[in-house]
């Protein structure tokens, strides 16, 4: 460090010179942070903004774009990375922005895909509900044109009230980058006219998505007239020429209100080595192959750690029974959630089940549970899925009446065995 010299009398013949010593050493210049570190900082800030419901948050998402050009270049891809769209107007503007940018792009540039389309990784449209038939057709048309503009799309979530047409499914399956797709949620399923699985557009979509990890599909339920027709003229396709699907990473699968379909048949005859969580609507009162639900559990239940049986609430709600051999068919279950009517579960040996969920406690099912408790040494909790503990201040008579009284009785009995009684919010005591 060069010294600083003071000459208080510069015009004198023998002017003195003094060396000025700094009181504090000079700070070293800070090293600039890499772009990757800034990207992580901004990603954390944007996530905190989304999770914060306070309007007094110091910075909004778009405020980072106007601080400086460097921040703008870092933050803009992060904003486009996850698109949560809640109305049709915003969806149209989002598509127009991506389409206009793609029209300006040409293959001679260094970037293989146009921006900002290549930044989009997650699209959440679950807040857009069905309003009218023209709106649903317009929604389907926009998505058909939107999918090819997002080559790195990893997650897609849609409201089940809106149904994707064959053209939209083909657009999603045939676009570049379909191998990057990881999650499909809220997809509404309509059984095609042909029972052959390879002609089902959903099966064709899954063939192009080998890295899929989560699949949540909602069917249209079981029509009694359709059931009578299927029983009178059952046309079960041959699976000899069928090539199994390759879905080694599929871990979570949900197929609600679906008793049988070409898609379900294709998944039944395909290996799913990574499947750990399965959600189904039970249809055990219909034989195979009219219903594939029980056969599906029997085929893929060996490695399951969570099995949830649930019937979506609609009018009229038709509840169907479950198999009594669920614990035998899924020997590695940790969580089992049952649906009404509760089955008389059978078990031949000890089972590692930890959590048992039921809609609400019933005296008839207690006899089944009491018989199974010696064979469930790892059971730590029984959860009433549709019941909540009453708040404090409610009279003691109300606390011991009806379902609440049955909950309290089960709680006393289970606590003697070291098992917790939980409500729908996973609480084991009366709410404050």
Secondary structure, 3 states (H helix, E strand, C coil): CCCEEECCCCCCCCCCCEEECCCCCCCCCCCCCCHHHHHHHHHHHHHHHHHCCCCCCCCCHHHHHHCCHHHHHHHHHHHHHEEECCCHHHHHHHHHHHHHHHHHCCCCCCCCCCCCHHHCCEEEECCCCCCCHHHHHHHHHHHHHHHHHCCCCCEEEECCCCCCCHHHHHHHHHCCCHHHCCEEEEEECCCCCCCCHHHCHHHHHHHCCCCCCEEEEECCCCCHHHHHHHHHCCCCCCCCCCCCCCCCCCCEEEEECCCCCHHHHHHHCCCCCCCCEEEECCCCCCCCCCCCHHHHHHHHCCCCCEEEECCCCCCCCCCCCCCCCHHHHCCCCCEEECCCCCCCCCCCCCCCCCEEEECCCCHHHHHHHHHHHHHCCCCCEEEECCCCCCECCCCHHHHCCHHHHHHHHHHHHHHCCCCEEECCCCCCCCEC
